[in-house]
């Protein structure tokens, strides 16, 4: 499914905070991203998730989720992540 510009802008309201871990208690980076679907797919910059061993996502309601890197593109600095849940 491709998003048109209006759909994309409406979904950008669902901004998330990312925390990346290199080891158990060592935060490597933080960044932001936004939800692109109600089933937990989100987009962020590739440089934020590059080389992370664990990706934590915190939503606006304060809940935290472990994310999985689905796809990334180094040249365009973009990454798609997935968290489990329903985010309507």
ZAFI-904316 format. One record per atom (N, C-alpha, C): residue number from 1; atom name; residue in three letters; x negated, y, z negated. Coordinates in steps of 0.2 Angstrom, whole numbers. Layout:
@pos = NUM	site = CA	code = ala	east = X	north = Y	up = Z;
...
***
This chain:
@pos = 1	site = N	code = unk	east = -4	north = -6	up = 0;
@pos = 1	site = CA	code = unk	east = 0	north = 0	up = 0;
@pos = 1	site = C	code = unk	east = -4	north = 6	up = 0;
@pos = 2	site = N	code = unk	east = -3	north = 11	up = 5;
@pos = 2	site = CA	code = unk	east = -7	north = 17	up = 5;
@pos = 2	site = C	code = unk	east = -3	north = 22	up = 1;
@pos = 3	site = N	code = unk	east = -6	north = 27	up = -2;
@pos = 3	site = CA	code = unk	east = -3	north = 32	up = -6;
@pos = 3	site = C	code = unk	east = -3	north = 38	up = -1;
@pos = 4	site = N	code = unk	east = 3	north = 42	up = 0;
@pos = 4	site = CA	code = unk	east = 3	north = 48	up = 3;
@pos = 4	site = C	code = unk	east = 0	north = 54	up = -2;
@pos = 5	site = N	code = unk	east = -1	north = 60	up = 0;
@pos = 5	site = CA	code = unk	east = -4	north = 65	up = -5;
@pos = 5	site = C	code = unk	east = 1	north = 66	up = -10;
@pos = 6	site = N	code = unk	east = 7	north = 66	up = -9;
@pos = 6	site = CA	code = unk	east = 12	north = 68	up = -15;
@pos = 6	site = C	code = unk	east = 12	north = 62	up = -20;
@pos = 7	site = N	code = unk	east = 11	north = 56	up = -18;
@pos = 7	site = CA	code = unk	east = 11	north = 51	up = -23;
@pos = 7	site = C	code = unk	east = 4	north = 51	up = -26;
@pos = 8	site = N	code = unk	east = -1	north = 52	up = -23;
@pos = 8	site = CA	code = unk	east = -7	north = 52	up = -26;
@pos = 8	site = C	code = unk	east = -8	north = 58	up = -31;
@pos = 9	site = N	code = unk	east = -5	north = 64	up = -30;
@pos = 9	site = CA	code = unk	east = -5	north = 69	up = -35;
@pos = 9	site = C	code = unk	east = -1	north = 67	up = -41;
@pos = 10	site = N	code = unk	east = 5	north = 64	up = -40;
@pos = 10	site = CA	code = unk	east = 9	north = 62	up = -45;
@pos = 10	site = C	code = unk	east = 6	north = 57	up = -50;
@pos = 11	site = N	code = unk	east = 2	north = 53	up = -47;
@pos = 11	site = CA	code = unk	east = -1	north = 48	up = -51;
@pos = 11	site = C	code = unk	east = -7	north = 51	up = -55;
@pos = 12	site = N	code = unk	east = -10	north = 56	up = -52;
@pos = 12	site = CA	code = unk	east = -16	north = 59	up = -56;
@pos = 12	site = C	code = unk	east = -14	north = 62	up = -63;
@pos = 13	site = N	code = unk	east = -8	north = 62	up = -64;
@pos = 13	site = CA	code = unk	east = -6	north = 64	up = -71;
@pos = 13	site = C	code = unk	east = -8	north = 59	up = -76;
@pos = 14	site = N	code = unk	east = -9	north = 53	up = -74;
@pos = 14	site = CA	code = unk	east = -10	north = 48	up = -79;
@pos = 14	site = C	code = unk	east = -18	north = 47	up = -79;
@pos = 15	site = N	code = unk	east = -21	north = 52	up = -82;
@pos = 15	site = CA	code = unk	east = -28	north = 52	up = -83;
@pos = 15	site = C	code = unk	east = -31	north = 48	up = -89;
@pos = 16	site = N	code = unk	east = -36	north = 44	up = -88;
@pos = 16	site = CA	code = unk	east = -39	north = 40	up = -93;
@pos = 16	site = C	code = unk	east = -46	north = 42	up = -95;
@pos = 17	site = N	code = unk	east = -48	north = 40	up = -101;
@pos = 17	site = CA	code = unk	east = -55	north = 41	up = -103;
@pos = 17	site = C	code = unk	east = -59	north = 35	up = -102;
@pos = 18	site = N	code = unk	east = -65	north = 34	up = -100;
@pos = 18	site = CA	code = unk	east = -69	north = 28	up = -99;
@pos = 18	site = C	code = unk	east = -75	north = 29	up = -104;
@pos = 19	site = N	code = unk	east = -76	north = 23	up = -107;
@pos = 19	site = CA	code = unk	east = -82	north = 23	up = -111;
@pos = 19	site = C	code = unk	east = -86	north = 16	up = -109;
@pos = 20	site = N	code = unk	east = -92	north = 17	up = -107;
@pos = 20	site = CA	code = unk	east = -96	north = 12	up = -104;
@pos = 20	site = C	code = unk	east = -101	north = 9	up = -109;
@pos = 21	site = N	code = unk	east = -102	north = 3	up = -110;
@pos = 21	site = CA	code = unk	east = -107	north = 0	up = -115;
@pos = 21	site = C	code = unk	east = -112	north = -4	up = -111;
@pos = 22	site = N	code = unk	east = -118	north = -2	up = -113;
@pos = 22	site = CA	code = unk	east = -124	north = -6	up = -111;
@pos = 22	site = C	code = unk	east = -125	north = -12	up = -116;
@pos = 23	site = N	code = unk	east = -124	north = -11	up = -122;
@pos = 23	site = CA	code = unk	east = -125	north = -16	up = -127;
@pos = 23	site = C	code = unk	east = -119	north = -15	up = -132;
@pos = 24	site = N	code = unk	east = -119	north = -19	up = -137;
@pos = 24	site = CA	code = unk	east = -114	north = -20	up = -142;
@pos = 24	site = C	code = unk	east = -112	north = -13	up = -145;
@pos = 25	site = N	code = unk	east = -116	north = -8	up = -147;
@pos = 25	site = CA	code = unk	east = -114	north = -2	up = -149;
@pos = 25	site = C	code = unk	east = -117	north = 4	up = -146;
@pos = 26	site = N	code = unk	east = -120	north = 3	up = -140;
@pos = 26	site = CA	code = unk	east = -124	north = 8	up = -136;
@pos = 26	site = C	code = unk	east = -119	north = 11	up = -131;
@pos = 27	site = N	code = unk	east = -116	north = 17	up = -132;
@pos = 27	site = CA	code = unk	east = -113	north = 20	up = -126;
@pos = 27	site = C	code = unk	east = -117	north = 23	up = -121;
@pos = 28	site = N	code = unk	east = -116	north = 21	up = -115;
@pos = 28	site = CA	code = unk	east = -121	north = 23	up = -110;
@pos = 28	site = C	code = unk	east = -118	north = 29	up = -106;
@pos = 29	site = N	code = unk	east = -111	north = 30	up = -106;
@pos = 29	site = CA	code = unk	east = -109	north = 35	up = -102;
@pos = 29	site = C	code = unk	east = -101	north = 36	up = -104;
@pos = 30	site = N	code = unk	east = -98	north = 41	up = -103;
@pos = 30	site = CA	code = unk	east = -91	north = 42	up = -103;
@pos = 30	site = C	code = unk	east = -89	north = 46	up = -97;
@pos = 31	site = N	code = unk	east = -83	north = 45	up = -95;
@pos = 31	site = CA	code = unk	east = -81	north = 49	up = -89;
@pos = 31	site = C	code = unk	east = -73	north = 49	up = -89;
@pos = 32	site = N	code = unk	east = -70	north = 51	up = -83;
@pos = 32	site = CA	code = unk	east = -63	north = 51	up = -83;
@pos = 32	site = C	code = unk	east = -61	north = 47	up = -76;
@pos = 33	site = N	code = unk	east = -55	north = 45	up = -76;
@pos = 33	site = CA	code = unk	east = -52	north = 42	up = -70;
@pos = 33	site = C	code = unk	east = -45	north = 43	up = -70;
@pos = 34	site = N	code = unk	east = -41	north = 40	up = -65;
@pos = 34	site = CA	code = unk	east = -34	north = 41	up = -65;
@pos = 34	site = C	code = unk	east = -31	north = 35	up = -63;
@pos = 35	site = N	code = unk	east = -25	north = 33	up = -65;
@pos = 35	site = CA	code = unk	east = -21	north = 27	up = -63;
@pos = 35	site = C	code = unk	east = -18	north = 28	up = -56;
@pos = 36	site = N	code = unk	east = -18	north = 23	up = -52;
@pos = 36	site = CA	code = unk	east = -16	north = 23	up = -46;
@pos = 36	site = C	code = unk	east = -10	north = 18	up = -45;
@pos = 37	site = N	code = unk	east = -8	north = 15	up = -50;
@pos = 37	site = CA	code = unk	east = -3	north = 10	up = -49;
@pos = 37	site = C	code = unk	east = 0	north = 9	up = -56;
@pos = 38	site = N	code = unk	east = 6	north = 6	up = -57;
@pos = 38	site = CA	code = unk	east = 9	north = 5	up = -63;
@pos = 38	site = C	code = unk	east = 7	north = -1	up = -66;
@pos = 39	site = N	code = unk	east = 3	north = -6	up = -62;
@pos = 39	site = CA	code = unk	east = 1	north = -12	up = -65;
@pos = 39	site = C	code = unk	east = -7	north = -12	up = -67;
@pos = 40	site = N	code = unk	east = -9	north = -6	up = -68;
@pos = 40	site = CA	code = unk	east = -16	north = -5	up = -71;
@pos = 40	site = C	code = unk	east = -22	north = -4	up = -67;
@pos = 41	site = N	code = unk	east = -21	north = -2	up = -61;
@pos = 41	site = CA	code = unk	east = -27	north = -1	up = -56;
@pos = 41	site = C	code = unk	east = -28	north = 7	up = -57;
@pos = 42	site = N	code = unk	east = -35	north = 8	up = -58;
@pos = 42	site = CA	code = unk	east = -37	north = 15	up = -59;
@pos = 42	site = C	code = unk	east = -43	north = 17	up = -55;
@pos = 43	site = N	code = unk	east = -44	north = 23	up = -53;
@pos = 43	site = CA	code = unk	east = -50	north = 25	up = -49;
@pos = 43	site = C	code = unk	east = -54	north = 30	up = -54;
@pos = 44	site = N	code = unk	east = -61	north = 29	up = -53;
@pos = 44	site = CA	code = unk	east = -66	north = 33	up = -56;
@pos = 44	site = C	code = unk	east = -72	north = 34	up = -51;
@pos = 45	site = N	code = unk	east = -77	north = 37	up = -54;
@pos = 45	site = CA	code = unk	east = -83	north = 38	up = -50;
@pos = 45	site = C	code = unk	east = -88	north = 32	up = -51;
@pos = 46	site = N	code = unk	east = -91	north = 29	up = -46;
@pos = 46	site = CA	code = unk	east = -95	north = 24	up = -46;
@pos = 46	site = C	code = unk	east = -101	north = 25	up = -51;
@pos = 47	site = N	code = unk	east = -104	north = 31	up = -51;
@pos = 47	site = CA	code = unk	east = -110	north = 32	up = -55;
@pos = 47	site = C	code = unk	east = -108	north = 32	up = -63;
@pos = 48	site = N	code = unk	east = -101	north = 32	up = -64;
@pos = 48	site = CA	code = unk	east = -99	north = 31	up = -71;
@pos = 48	site = C	code = unk	east = -100	north = 24	up = -74;
@pos = 49	site = N	code = unk	east = -98	north = 20	up = -69;
@pos = 49	site = CA	code = unk	east = -97	north = 12	up = -71;
@pos = 49	site = C	code = unk	east = -104	north = 8	up = -69;
@pos = 50	site = N	code = unk	east = -108	north = 11	up = -65;
@pos = 50	site = CA	code = unk	east = -114	north = 8	up = -63;
@pos = 50	site = C	code = unk	east = -118	north = 5	up = -69;
@pos = 51	site = N	code = unk	east = -120	north = -1	up = -68;
@pos = 51	site = CA	code = unk	east = -124	north = -4	up = -73;
@pos = 51	site = C	code = unk	east = -121	north = -5	up = -80;
@pos = 52	site = N	code = unk	east = -115	north = -5	up = -81;
@pos = 52	site = CA	code = unk	east = -112	north = -6	up = -87;
@pos = 52	site = C	code = unk	east = -110	north = -13	up = -88;
@pos = 53	site = N	code = unk	east = -111	north = -15	up = -95;
@pos = 53	site = CA	code = unk	east = -110	north = -22	up = -96;
@pos = 53	site = C	code = unk	east = -102	north = -23	up = -99;
@pos = 54	site = N	code = unk	east = -99	north = -17	up = -101;
@pos = 54	site = CA	code = unk	east = -92	north = -18	up = -103;
@pos = 54	site = C	code = unk	east = -89	north = -11	up = -102;
@pos = 55	site = N	code = unk	east = -83	north = -11	up = -99;
@pos = 55	site = CA	code = unk	east = -80	north = -4	up = -98;
@pos = 55	site = C	code = unk	east = -74	north = -4	up = -102;
@pos = 56	site = N	code = unk	east = -73	north = 1	up = -106;
@pos = 56	site = CA	code = unk	east = -67	north = 2	up = -110;
@pos = 56	site = C	code = unk	east = -63	north = 8	up = -108;
@pos = 57	site = N	code = unk	east = -57	north = 7	up = -107;
@pos = 57	site = CA	code = unk	east = -53	north = 13	up = -105;
@pos = 57	site = C	code = unk	east = -48	north = 15	up = -110;
@pos = 58	site = N	code = unk	east = -47	north = 21	up = -111;
@pos = 58	site = CA	code = unk	east = -43	north = 24	up = -117;
@pos = 58	site = C	code = unk	east = -38	north = 28	up = -113;
@pos = 59	site = N	code = unk	east = -31	north = 26	up = -114;
@pos = 59	site = CA	code = unk	east = -26	north = 30	up = -111;
@pos = 59	site = C	code = unk	east = -24	north = 36	up = -115;
@pos = 60	site = N	code = unk	east = -19	north = 40	up = -112;
@pos = 60	site = CA	code = unk	east = -17	north = 46	up = -115;
@pos = 60	site = C	code = unk	east = -14	north = 45	up = -122;
@pos = 61	site = N	code = unk	east = -10	north = 39	up = -122;
@pos = 61	site = CA	code = unk	east = -7	north = 37	up = -129;
@pos = 61	site = C	code = unk	east = -11	north = 34	up = -134;
@pos = 62	site = N	code = unk	east = -18	north = 34	up = -133;
@pos = 62	site = CA	code = unk	east = -23	north = 32	up = -138;
@pos = 62	site = C	code = unk	east = -24	north = 25	up = -138;
@pos = 63	site = N	code = unk	east = -21	north = 21	up = -133;
@pos = 63	site = CA	code = unk	east = -23	north = 14	up = -133;
@pos = 63	site = C	code = unk	east = -29	north = 12	up = -129;
@pos = 64	site = N	code = unk	east = -33	north = 7	up = -131;
@pos = 64	site = CA	code = unk	east = -39	north = 5	up = -127;
@pos = 64	site = C	code = unk	east = -38	north = -1	up = -124;
@pos = 65	site = N	code = unk	east = -41	north = -2	up = -118;
@pos = 65	site = CA	code = unk	east = -41	north = -8	up = -114;
@pos = 65	site = C	code = unk	east = -48	north = -9	up = -111;
@pos = 66	site = N	code = unk	east = -50	north = -16	up = -111;
@pos = 66	site = CA	code = unk	east = -56	north = -18	up = -107;
@pos = 66	site = C	code = unk	east = -54	north = -18	up = -100;
@pos = 67	site = N	code = unk	east = -58	north = -15	up = -96;
@pos = 67	site = CA	code = unk	east = -57	north = -15	up = -89;
@pos = 67	site = C	code = unk	east = -62	north = -19	up = -85;
@pos = 68	site = N	code = unk	east = -60	north = -21	up = -79;
@pos = 68	site = CA	code = unk	east = -64	north = -25	up = -74;
@pos = 68	site = C	code = unk	east = -65	north = -21	up = -68;
@pos = 69	site = N	code = unk	east = -71	north = -21	up = -66;
@pos = 69	site = CA	code = unk	east = -73	north = -18	up = -59;
@pos = 69	site = C	code = unk	east = -70	north = -22	up = -54;
@pos = 70	site = N	code = unk	east = -66	north = -19	up = -50;
@pos = 70	site = CA	code = unk	east = -63	north = -23	up = -44;
@pos = 70	site = C	code = unk	east = -67	north = -22	up = -38;
@pos = 71	site = N	code = unk	east = -68	north = -16	up = -36;
@pos = 71	site = CA	code = unk	east = -72	north = -14	up = -30;
@pos = 71	site = C	code = unk	east = -76	north = -7	up = -31;
@pos = 72	site = N	code = unk	east = -81	north = -6	up = -28;
@pos = 72	site = CA	code = unk	east = -85	north = 0	up = -28;
@pos = 72	site = C	code = unk	east = -88	north = 1	up = -22;
@pos = 73	site = N	code = unk	east = -90	north = 8	up = -21;
@pos = 73	site = CA	code = unk	east = -93	north = 10	up = -15;
@pos = 73	site = C	code = unk	east = -98	north = 15	up = -17;
@pos = 74	site = N	code = unk	east = -104	north = 13	up = -17;
@pos = 74	site = CA	code = unk	east = -110	north = 18	up = -20;
@pos = 74	site = C	code = unk	east = -110	north = 24	up = -15;
@pos = 75	site = N	code = unk	east = -110	north = 23	up = -9;
@pos = 75	site = CA	code = unk	east = -111	north = 29	up = -4;
@pos = 75	site = C	code = unk	east = -106	north = 34	up = -5;
@pos = 76	site = N	code = unk	east = -99	north = 32	up = -7;
@pos = 76	site = CA	code = unk	east = -94	north = 37	up = -8;
@pos = 76	site = C	code = unk	east = -93	north = 38	up = -15;
@pos = 77	site = N	code = unk	east = -97	north = 35	up = -20;
@pos = 77	site = CA	code = unk	east = -96	north = 36	up = -27;
@pos = 77	site = C	code = unk	east = -89	north = 35	up = -30;
@pos = 78	site = N	code = unk	east = -86	north = 30	up = -28;
@pos = 78	site = CA	code = unk	east = -80	north = 28	up = -30;
@pos = 78	site = C	code = unk	east = -79	north = 21	up = -33;
@pos = 79	site = N	code = unk	east = -75	north = 20	up = -38;
@pos = 79	site = CA	code = unk	east = -74	north = 13	up = -40;
@pos = 79	site = C	code = unk	east = -67	north = 12	up = -42;
@pos = 80	site = N	code = unk	east = -65	north = 6	up = -41;
@pos = 80	site = CA	code = unk	east = -58	north = 4	up = -43;
@pos = 80	site = C	code = unk	east = -58	north = -1	up = -49;
@pos = 81	site = N	code = unk	east = -55	north = 0	up = -54;
@pos = 81	site = CA	code = unk	east = -55	north = -4	up = -60;
@pos = 81	site = C	code = unk	east = -48	north = -7	up = -61;
@pos = 82	site = N	code = unk	east = -47	north = -12	up = -65;
@pos = 82	site = CA	code = unk	east = -41	north = -15	up = -67;
@pos = 82	site = C	code = unk	east = -41	north = -16	up = -75;
@pos = 83	site = N	code = unk	east = -35	north = -14	up = -78;
@pos = 83	site = CA	code = unk	east = -34	north = -15	up = -85;
@pos = 83	site = C	code = unk	east = -27	north = -19	up = -85;
@pos = 84	site = N	code = unk	east = -26	north = -23	up = -90;
@pos = 84	site = CA	code = unk	east = -20	north = -27	up = -90;
@pos = 84	site = C	code = unk	east = -15	north = -23	up = -94;
@pos = 85	site = N	code = unk	east = -9	north = -23	up = -91;
@pos = 85	site = CA	code = unk	east = -3	north = -19	up = -94;
@pos = 85	site = C	code = unk	east = 2	north = -17	up = -89;
@pos = 86	site = N	code = unk	east = 7	north = -14	up = -91;
@pos = 86	site = CA	code = unk	east = 12	north = -11	up = -87;
@pos = 86	site = C	code = unk	east = 12	north = -3	up = -89;
@pos = 87	site = N	code = unk	east = 11	north = 1	up = -85;
@pos = 87	site = CA	code = unk	east = 10	north = 8	up = -86;
@pos = 87	site = C	code = unk	east = 15	north = 13	up = -82;
@pos = 88	site = N	code = unk	east = 21	north = 12	up = -84;
@pos = 88	site = CA	code = unk	east = 27	north = 16	up = -80;
@pos = 88	site = C	code = unk	east = 27	north = 22	up = -84;
***
